[in-house]
Amino acid sequence: MRVLVCSVPLLGHLNPMLPLSWALRTEGHQVLVATGEDFAGQVLERGLPVAGLSRVDLREVMSRDRAGKPLPYTPEADRLWRSGRGWGRLGARRLTETVSLMRRWRPDLVVLDPVEFAGRLAAERLNIPWVEHGWGIRPSPEFALAAEEELEPELEQLGLHWLPRATRFLDTCSPSLQRPGEHGDPMRYIPVSGPAELPDWLDEPRQRPLVCLTFGSVLPKMRPEQMQALIKGLMDTLPALGVDVVVGIDPAAAEKLRPLPPGVVSVGWQPMEHVIPRCAVLVHYGASGMAMNAMAAGVPQVVLTVPIADAPYNARRIEAVGLGVVLPSLHLEAERVVDACRALLTEPSWKARAGEIAAEQADRPTPAEVAAEFTAAYG
């Protein structure tokens, strides 16, 4: 069987699909990833062959319309709609070459991330079965509705009145945390971040609990001065709780945080799927990958709400099910984050609740079991 995996060129979208992709290869199937050629190196590092599509500047796609005109600022209420239309524009740009790739490679099945729209349109046009692979908490339906509005010309050309909806949704999120009413075919969430050399300190005996701060690679570039001030403040104050601190951040940003104060173990890129299970608390901004890593490890979370993609909704779900404390924004003093960490460290109910939700993953089918089922269904 030939399986084409379609991903937008971001690790947060690709990484959750890696365990199933590897499992399908182990079953003996051919797996090919279709994504931007500028992202091809990231795919190859993760052990999968890649078909490079044309380069697209994601920032430009998200901030300009099809004619290249800058899009006006929209209020918070329109954030999801604006993002969805941006993913729709990316799908429109990639549609013709994705159709050509499918005609040339002839996949038996297409697996795609929730906002990769070229793949679903191409598969629908060529009558190829396709599956939506969740990355965690299912994104707002507004993403697809906005993309559908943006893709009206392409839909009309294909003779479609609306964007095709997945007949099968692979759901990797624990049921308690998932968006209400959005449960799909279950699969166990396996944290993956990619190639990593494990640092010596990771498995050294710890006398103090470990707290991890991570804000990804995008946020420090968007708000460098604000992020640097907040992280410096937390590095100086969190160790007073009797904890060690590790900071996951872009290496260039990490250099501006040196020298490290006492109690800070490491600053820079971290092998997160290995670090988070060793932590007592994870502090992040609500990105799906970090939320799901902590969920799978049973680690309580402090979320600093930032209006990026689906992060605010992820934060609301984390708060609603008792997985952690949500703070309103990055415009706050480090002491408020310290207080939230103190609460999670000293009140056992937070750890117990995180363990309950992590345990919901235990009986879900593994990627290997899903791959075997796919073999029977599509092979």
Secondary structure, 3 states (H helix, E strand, C coil): CEEEEECCCCHHHHHHHHHHHHHHHHCCCEEEEEEEHHHHHHHHHCCCCEEEECCCCHHHHHHECCCCCECCCCCHHHHHHHHHHHHHHHHHHHHHHHHHHHHHHCCCEEEECCCCHHHHHHHHHCCCCEEEECCCCCCCHHHHHHHHHHCHHHHHHCCCCCCCCCCCEEECCCCCCCCCCCCCEECCCCCCCCCCCCCHHHHCCCCCCEEEEECCCCHHHHCHHHHHHHHHHHHHHHHHHCCEEEEECCHHHHHCCCCCCCCEEEEECCCHHHHHHHCCEEEECCCHHHHHHHHHHCCCEEEECCCCCCHHHHHHHHHHCCCEEEECCCCCCHHHHHHHHHHHHHCHHHHHHHHHHHHCCCCCCCHHHHHHHHHHHHC
